[in-house]
Amino acid sequence: GKDIVQFAKAVEISHPNIDKKVCTGTHSKNSNGNPDTFTEEPDSNTKTGQCSGLNAAAQDKPFSKFVEAVKLVEGKNWPTARVFNSSKKDGVPNGNATAVAKDLVQELTLEEKTIVA
């Protein structure tokens, strides 16, 4: 998890447009609610620890903010997220790692992929 934290910090500082394209989507939503907030330990159906697990896309919740909110620096929510689905539980195994990879591959332009490579 520490490598992904450093990567997120570098992207936030150097390429904020890329930061806004990672973990801001809905393709990995795996809860039964309407998550609109990232958090370390979801305690309601409006919160999630899942990258791109939001109910609606939100560029105001970029990769760097996701990393902070779910406490990746403390080793939490990586590679598997905590989600709320009737109760707090682990999400899909390796779900956060998979979601970050998917966003990097599918959401970035060729030029942006070259930058992060």
C-alpha positions, 0 to 999 in steps of 0.5 A: 500500500505504501507504493500506491500512496507515494504514486498518488501523491506524485500524481496529485502534485505533478498531474492533477488532471490525471488525479481526477480520472482515477477512483472517481467512477462507478464501475466498482460499486459493490454496496447496496446503497448510494455511496458518495463519500470515501471513508476508512470504515464505512458505517452506512450505505452512503460511504465506501472504501472502494476506489471507483465505488461511488454511486455517481462519478465525482471528479471532486473526489480524486485519487489523492483524496481517496488515498487519504480518506480510506487510510491507505498510508496506514495500510488499510483498504489495500488491496481489498476495500471495506464496504457497507452492504447491509453491514461493514464487510470486506469488498471484492478481494483485491478490489481496490488494486483492480479498480486503480489498474482499470482506471489507469488503463481505461480512463487515461489517454495514451499520453497520460499513460506514458506520463504515469508509466 
